[in-house]
Amino acid sequence: MLYHLLYPLHEYFSALNVFRYITFRAAYATVTALLISFVIGPWFIRFLQRRNVCEQISDDGPETHAAKRGTPTMGGLLILAAIVVPALLWCNLTNPYVQIALITTLWMGLIGFIDDYLGVIKKRPKGLVGRYKLIGQVTYGLALGAFLYFRPLLADAGTLSSIPFMKGLFINFGPLYIILVMLVLTATSNAVNLTDGVDGLAIGLGAFCFLAFAGLAYLSGHRVFSEYLNILYLDGSGELSIYCMAVVGASLGFLWYNSHPAQIFMGDTGSLALGGALGAVAVLLKRELLLLVIGGIFVAEALSVIIQVASFRFRRKRIFKMSPLHHHFELSGWSESKIVVRFWIIATLLTLLSLSTLKLQ
């Protein structure tokens, strides 16, 4: 909004020319997201407490989590506000990359909100039935995949996916690209949801992932840099770096209240929105395979659940003390803070590794 209102005036006020620069708007999108979190956060937490919108801790989790009962939840609404408002203020809203990222975030956030509403407000033990949640994710994934297949944002490269660590090599999925998009969105949103079980873990990991994708978006949308690094040039994708930095700011702002001991939980509203946004950005930047590296912790958390379920079903034995993976380490004696910090350290290494692939192109 500010971009559309102020940048056209640069002909009369030269100082407003700064609005043309993606780096300037990305920085202020981050700051705006942080300020929204800091200003609204305390009031929103008190609001949830007054309305008794509090987490119902499952008996299936570690016993130490019983103390978290009564902590306000549905904090994903705060995250969504801190993402959407800066994006609307600082992004070029005519840019299709930004439009798709915003729609995906809001759609997945809506599914999570319905789940949280039914579980927390209506007191339904399982919230939104799992198959209905999955239907919402799969339907949107197929719709987005079909849209990108029939109306590609990049001519002659709509169904391509970059291969990490390989110079100038791509996989052309053809019609199967629609299925790929659906799988990426569904898997990523659920993986982030599974990871959200320890104070500050999922939101902190999300900040690392979106920071990496902000850099990739900026370089992919810059003709000179993309040619120098020999990566696919995606005209207009640079605007996604502003959106990604808004998510980074929103994540850090929410982490202020979600760090151990958490004052608020994001709930499915936040985890599904963040996961969906992460998957959408990876798809739009043609980095679906690199997402496995950047979001390596999310992948490990999801795989731990799949392995545990499969092992118990076919062998009647458990591989982990409890899944997802962070619960295994909790039962192994690690404190929540130690789990979070060590997972963040791994996320830092994965971020650096993913960005190093640019020099191998």
C-alpha positions as CSV (number, residue, x, y, z in Angstrom):
1,M,0.0,0.0,0.0
2,L,2.8,2.4,0.9
3,Y,4.7,1.3,-2.2
4,H,1.7,2.1,-4.4
5,L,0.9,5.4,-2.6
6,L,4.4,6.9,-2.2
7,Y,6.6,5.5,-4.9
8,P,4.6,7.3,-7.7
9,L,5.4,10.6,-6.0
10,H,9.2,10.1,-6.4
11,E,9.1,12.4,-9.4
12,Y,8.2,15.2,-7.1
13,F,10.0,14.1,-3.9
14,S,13.3,12.4,-4.8
15,A,13.6,10.9,-1.3
16,L,10.6,8.6,-2.1
17,N,12.8,6.9,-4.7
18,V,13.9,4.6,-1.9
19,F,10.6,2.7,-2.2
20,R,11.8,1.2,-5.5
21,Y,14.5,-0.7,-3.6
22,I,13.5,-4.2,-2.4
23,T,16.2,-4.1,0.3
24,F,14.7,-1.0,1.8
25,R,11.2,-2.3,1.8
26,A,12.3,-5.7,3.1
27,A,14.0,-4.1,6.1
28,Y,11.0,-2.1,7.0
29,A,8.6,-5.0,6.5
30,T,10.7,-6.8,9.1
31,V,10.6,-3.8,11.5
32,T,6.9,-3.4,11.0
33,A,6.2,-7.0,11.8
34,L,8.2,-6.8,15.0
35,L,6.4,-3.6,16.0
36,I,3.0,-5.1,15.4
37,S,4.0,-8.1,17.6
38,F,5.4,-6.0,20.4
39,V,2.5,-3.5,20.4
40,I,-0.4,-6.0,20.0
41,G,1.2,-9.0,21.7
42,P,0.6,-8.2,25.4
43,W,-3.0,-7.0,24.8
44,F,-3.7,-10.1,22.7
45,I,-2.4,-12.5,25.4
46,R,-4.6,-10.8,28.0
47,F,-7.6,-11.0,25.6
48,L,-7.1,-14.7,25.2
49,Q,-6.7,-15.2,28.9
50,R,-10.0,-13.3,29.7
51,R,-11.8,-15.4,27.1
52,N,-10.2,-18.6,28.5
53,V,-8.8,-19.5,25.1
54,C,-6.2,-21.8,26.6
55,E,-4.4,-24.9,25.5
56,Q,-5.8,-28.3,26.4
57,I,-2.7,-30.4,27.0
58,S,-3.0,-34.0,25.7
59,D,-2.3,-36.8,28.1
60,D,-0.4,-38.5,25.3
61,G,2.5,-36.1,25.6
62,P,5.4,-35.9,28.1
63,E,4.3,-35.5,31.7
64,T,6.3,-32.3,32.0
65,H,3.9,-30.6,29.6
66,A,1.1,-30.8,32.1
67,A,2.3,-27.5,33.6
68,K,1.6,-25.8,30.2
69,R,-2.2,-26.4,30.7
70,G,-4.0,-23.0,30.7
71,T,-1.5,-21.2,28.5
72,P,-3.3,-19.0,25.9
73,T,-3.3,-20.4,22.4
74,M,-4.4,-19.4,18.9
75,G,-1.5,-17.1,18.8
76,G,-1.3,-17.8,15.1
77,L,-3.7,-14.9,14.7
78,L,-1.0,-12.6,16.0
79,I,1.5,-14.1,13.6
80,L,-0.9,-13.7,10.7
81,A,-1.5,-10.0,11.5
82,A,2.3,-9.5,11.7
83,I,2.8,-11.1,8.3
84,V,-0.2,-9.7,6.3
85,V,-0.1,-6.1,7.4
86,P,3.6,-5.5,6.6
87,A,3.2,-7.4,3.3
88,L,0.2,-5.2,2.4
89,L,2.2,-2.1,3.4
90,W,5.5,-2.7,1.7
91,C,5.0,-5.2,-1.1
92,N,4.0,-4.6,-4.7
93,L,0.5,-6.0,-4.4
94,T,0.2,-6.4,-8.2
95,N,3.0,-9.0,-8.1
96,P,1.7,-12.5,-8.6
97,Y,4.4,-14.1,-6.4
98,V,3.2,-12.0,-3.4
99,Q,-0.4,-12.6,-4.2
100,I,0.0,-16.4,-4.2
101,A,2.1,-16.4,-1.0
102,L,-0.5,-14.3,0.8
103,I,-3.5,-16.3,-0.3
104,T,-1.7,-19.6,0.7
105,T,-0.9,-18.2,4.1
106,L,-4.4,-17.1,4.7
107,W,-6.0,-20.3,3.4
108,M,-3.8,-22.6,5.6
109,G,-4.3,-20.2,8.5
110,L,-8.0,-20.5,8.0
111,I,-7.9,-24.3,8.2
112,G,-5.8,-24.1,11.4
113,F,-8.2,-21.5,12.8
114,I,-11.2,-23.8,12.3
115,D,-9.3,-26.6,14.0
116,D,-8.3,-24.4,16.9
117,Y,-11.8,-22.9,17.2
118,L,-13.5,-26.3,17.3
119,G,-11.0,-27.7,19.8
120,V,-10.5,-24.8,22.1
121,I,-13.7,-22.8,21.9
122,K,-16.2,-25.6,21.1
123,K,-14.3,-28.1,23.3
124,R,-14.2,-30.8,20.7
125,P,-11.4,-33.1,21.7
126,K,-10.0,-33.6,18.2
127,G,-10.9,-30.2,16.8
128,L,-11.3,-30.4,13.1
129,V,-11.4,-34.0,12.0
130,G,-8.1,-35.0,10.4
131,R,-9.5,-36.0,7.1
132,Y,-11.3,-32.7,6.7
133,K,-8.1,-30.8,7.5
134,L,-6.3,-32.9,4.9
135,I,-9.0,-32.3,2.3
136,G,-8.6,-28.6,2.7
137,Q,-4.8,-28.8,2.3
138,V,-4.9,-31.2,-0.7
139,T,-7.7,-29.3,-2.5
140,Y,-5.8,-26.0,-2.3
141,G,-2.5,-27.7,-3.2
142,L,-4.1,-29.2,-6.3
143,A,-5.8,-25.9,-7.2
144,L,-2.5,-24.0,-6.9
145,G,-0.6,-26.7,-8.8
146,A,-3.2,-26.5,-11.7
147,F,-3.0,-22.7,-11.7
148,L,0.8,-22.7,-12.0
149,Y,0.7,-25.5,-14.6
150,F,-1.8,-23.8,-16.9
151,R,-0.7,-20.2,-16.2
152,P,3.0,-20.5,-15.3
153,L,4.7,-17.4,-13.9
154,L,7.7,-18.2,-15.9
155,A,7.2,-19.0,-19.6
156,D,8.6,-22.4,-20.7
157,A,9.8,-23.2,-17.2
158,G,6.6,-23.5,-15.2
159,T,7.0,-27.2,-14.4
160,L,10.8,-27.1,-13.7
161,S,12.4,-27.7,-10.3
162,S,16.0,-26.8,-9.5
163,I,18.3,-29.7,-8.4
164,P,20.4,-28.6,-5.4
165,F,24.2,-28.8,-5.9
166,M,23.8,-29.4,-9.6
167,K,24.9,-26.7,-12.1
168,G,22.1,-25.7,-14.4
169,L,20.1,-28.9,-14.0
170,F,16.4,-29.1,-13.5
171,I,13.7,-31.7,-13.3
172,N,10.7,-31.2,-15.6
173,F,7.7,-32.7,-13.9
174,G,5.3,-31.9,-16.7
175,P,1.7,-32.6,-15.6
176,L,3.0,-34.3,-12.4
177,Y,3.9,-30.8,-11.3
178,I,0.4,-30.3,-10.0
179,I,0.8,-33.3,-7.7
180,L,4.3,-32.0,-6.6
181,V,2.8,-28.7,-5.6
182,M,0.0,-30.4,-3.6
183,L,2.6,-32.7,-1.9
184,V,4.9,-29.9,-1.0
185,L,2.2,-27.7,0.5
186,T,0.5,-30.5,2.4
187,A,3.7,-32.1,3.7
188,T,5.3,-28.8,4.7
189,S,2.2,-27.4,6.6
190,N,1.8,-30.7,8.5
191,A,5.6,-31.0,9.2
192,V,5.6,-27.5,10.8
193,N,2.5,-28.5,12.7
194,L,4.2,-31.6,14.1
195,T,7.3,-29.6,15.1
196,D,5.2,-27.2,17.2
197,G,5.5,-29.1,20.5
198,V,8.2,-27.3,22.4
199,D,8.3,-23.7,23.4
200,G,9.9,-21.6,20.6
201,L,11.0,-24.5,18.5
202,A,8.8,-24.2,15.4
203,I,8.7,-20.5,15.2
204,G,12.4,-20.2,15.6
205,L,13.1,-22.7,12.9
206,G,10.6,-20.9,10.7
207,A,12.6,-17.7,11.0
208,F,15.8,-19.5,9.8
209,C,13.9,-21.0,6.8
210,F,12.3,-17.8,5.7
211,L,15.6,-15.9,6.1
212,A,17.2,-18.4,3.7
213,F,14.4,-18.1,1.2
214,A,14.4,-14.3,1.4
215,G,18.0,-14.4,0.2
216,L,17.2,-16.8,-2.6
217,A,14.2,-14.8,-3.7
218,Y,16.3,-11.6,-3.9
219,L,19.0,-13.3,-5.9
220,S,16.6,-15.1,-8.2
221,G,14.7,-11.9,-9.0
222,H,17.9,-9.9,-9.7
223,R,19.0,-10.3,-13.3
224,V,22.7,-9.5,-12.7
225,F,23.1,-11.7,-9.6
226,S,21.2,-14.6,-11.1
227,E,23.3,-14.6,-14.2
228,Y,26.5,-14.4,-12.1
229,L,25.5,-17.3,-9.9
230,N,24.1,-19.2,-12.9
231,I,20.7,-19.7,-11.3
232,L,17.2,-19.5,-12.9
233,Y,16.1,-15.9,-13.3
234,L,12.6,-15.4,-12.0
235,D,11.4,-11.9,-13.1
236,G,9.4,-10.4,-10.2
237,S,10.3,-13.0,-7.6
238,G,12.4,-10.4,-5.7
239,E,9.2,-9.1,-4.1
240,L,9.0,-12.4,-2.3
241,S,12.0,-11.4,-0.3
242,I,9.9,-8.6,1.3
243,Y,7.2,-11.1,2.1
244,C,9.8,-13.6,3.6
245,M,11.3,-10.9,5.7
246,A,7.9,-9.9,7.0
247,V,7.5,-13.6,8.1
248,V,11.0,-13.4,9.7
249,G,9.9,-10.3,11.7
250,A,6.6,-11.9,12.7
251,S,8.4,-15.0,13.8
252,L,10.9,-13.1,15.9
253,G,8.2,-11.0,17.4
254,F,6.1,-14.1,18.3
255,L,9.2,-15.8,19.7
256,W,9.4,-13.0,22.3
257,Y,6.3,-14.4,23.9
258,N,6.7,-18.0,22.8
259,S,10.2,-18.7,24.2
260,H,10.4,-21.0,27.2
261,P,8.3,-20.7,29.4
262,A,5.8,-19.7,26.7
263,Q,3.2,-17.0,27.4
264,I,1.3,-18.0,24.3
265,F,1.1,-20.9,21.8
266,M,0.6,-20.4,18.1
267,G,-1.9,-23.3,17.7
268,D,-2.7,-24.8,14.3
269,T,-3.6,-21.3,13.1
270,G,0.0,-20.4,13.2
271,S,1.7,-23.7,12.4
272,L,-0.4,-24.5,9.3
273,A,-0.1,-20.9,8.0
274,L,3.7,-20.9,8.4
275,G,4.1,-24.3,6.9
276,G,1.8,-23.5,4.0
277,A,3.7,-20.2,3.4
278,L,7.0,-22.0,3.5
279,G,5.9,-24.6,0.9
280,A,4.4,-21.9,-1.3
281,V,7.6,-19.9,-1.4
282,A,9.7,-23.0,-2.2
283,V,7.3,-23.8,-5.1
284,L,7.3,-20.3,-6.4
285,L,11.2,-20.1,-6.4
286,K,11.5,-23.5,-8.0
287,R,13.3,-24.8,-4.9
288,E,11.1,-27.6,-3.9
289,L,14.0,-30.0,-3.5
290,L,16.2,-27.5,-1.7
291,L,13.3,-27.2,0.9
292,L,14.4,-30.6,2.1
293,V,17.7,-29.1,3.1
294,I,16.5,-25.7,4.4
295,G,13.7,-27.3,6.4
296,G,15.7,-30.3,7.4
297,I,14.5,-30.2,11.0
298,F,10.9,-30.1,9.9
299,V,11.6,-33.1,7.6
300,A,13.2,-35.0,10.5
301,E,10.3,-34.3,12.8
302,A,7.8,-35.6,10.2
303,L,9.8,-38.6,9.3
304,S,10.1,-39.6,13.0
305,V,6.3,-39.8,13.2
306,I,6.1,-41.8,10.0
307,I,8.8,-44.2,11.1
308,Q,7.3,-44.6,14.5
309,V,3.8,-45.4,13.2
310,A,5.1,-47.8,10.6
311,S,7.4,-49.6,13.0
312,F,4.7,-50.0,15.6
313,R,2.1,-51.2,13.0
314,F,4.3,-53.8,11.3
315,R,6.8,-54.7,14.1
316,R,4.9,-53.8,17.2
317,K,8.0,-52.0,18.3
318,R,8.8,-48.3,18.8
319,I,12.0,-46.8,17.3
320,F,11.8,-43.6,19.4
321,K,10.7,-43.2,23.0
322,M,8.0,-40.8,21.7
323,S,7.4,-39.0,18.4
324,P,7.8,-36.4,17.0
325,L,11.5,-36.3,17.5
326,H,11.7,-33.5,20.0
327,H,9.6,-35.6,22.4
328,H,12.2,-38.4,22.1
329,F,14.9,-36.1,23.3
330,E,12.6,-34.7,26.1
331,L,12.2,-38.3,27.4
332,S,15.9,-38.8,27.0
333,G,16.5,-36.1,29.7
334,W,17.1,-33.0,27.5
335,S,15.5,-29.8,28.7
336,E,13.2,-27.9,26.4
337,S,15.7,-25.0,26.1
338,K,18.5,-27.4,25.2
339,I,16.4,-29.1,22.5
340,V,15.4,-25.7,21.0
341,V,18.9,-24.3,21.0
342,R,20.5,-27.4,19.5
343,F,17.9,-27.7,16.8
344,W,18.4,-24.0,16.0
345,I,22.2,-24.6,15.7
346,I,21.4,-27.4,13.2
347,A,19.0,-25.1,11.4
348,T,21.8,-22.5,11.1
349,L,24.1,-25.1,9.5
350,L,21.4,-26.2,7.1
351,T,20.7,-22.5,6.2
352,L,24.4,-22.0,5.4
353,L,24.6,-25.3,3.5
354,S,21.6,-24.4,1.4
355,L,22.9,-20.9,0.5
356,S,26.3,-22.5,-0.3
357,T,24.6,-24.4,-3.1
358,L,24.4,-21.1,-5.0
359,K,28.2,-21.1,-5.6
360,L,28.0,-24.6,-6.9
361,Q,25.5,-23.7,-9.7
